[in-house]
Amino acid sequence: MRYHAMSYASASSYVVRRRACVKPNRGFVRTLQEWEVVLAGGSASGGYVNSGGQRPGMGPRRFTT
C-alpha cells in the first residue's frame, strides 16, 4: 500500500486477483484500513503517528502468546 500508493480497497482487490484463496482476518483488515488513513496524512484512532513516511506506531494493541 505504501510503496505503490494504493488504497486498502485497491490493494485488497489486487491480492485477491493474484491469489483468490486469500482471506485476511478482521484484525489485519482493520489495521490495514487504519494504516491507509495514516498514509493519506490523516490521523487514525489508536494513537498512530505518521512521522515522515515511516511505519505507524503500534498504539494500544495487545499481543498474546
N, C-alpha and C positions, 0 to 999 in steps of 0.2 A: 504494500500500500504506500509506503513511504517513498521507495526508490522509483516507483512507476507513477506516482501521483494519482493513485486510484482511490475511489471511494470504497467503502465496505461492500456495497451492492455490486459494483463492477468487479472487484477482486473476488468476491464470492462466486459470481457467475462464471468468471474465468476459470477458477479452480474446478467448479462442477463440470464445465465443458471439457476440461482436461482429464478429470477423474470423477465419473458420475457417482461413485460409491461414497464420496466424502460426506460426512455428517458431523460437523463440529458440535461440541456440547454447548449448552446455553451460556455457561460462564465464559467460554472462549469467545463466543459471538459477542457477548456484552462487552468484553474487554476490547475487542477489535472496534466495536462501534464507539466506545469511549475514546479510543486512540484516534479514530477518524476525526472527532471533534478537536482533539489536541493538535493533530496535524494541520487542520484547517485554520488554526490560530485562535480557536475559541477556548473556553475552559470547560472541563468535564468534571462531574462530581467525583469525589474521592480524593481530592487534593492533588490532582495531576498538575504538573507544571511543564510547559514546553520551553526548554532552555536552549535556544539556538538550534533546533532541529534534532536534538538528542532524544533518546527514549524518554517517555514519561516515567515518573517515579511509580512505585508500587502502591502508594496510598494506604488505605486501611485494610488491605486484603489479608486474610488469614490463610495459612497453608498448614495442612496436616500431613502426617506421615502414614 
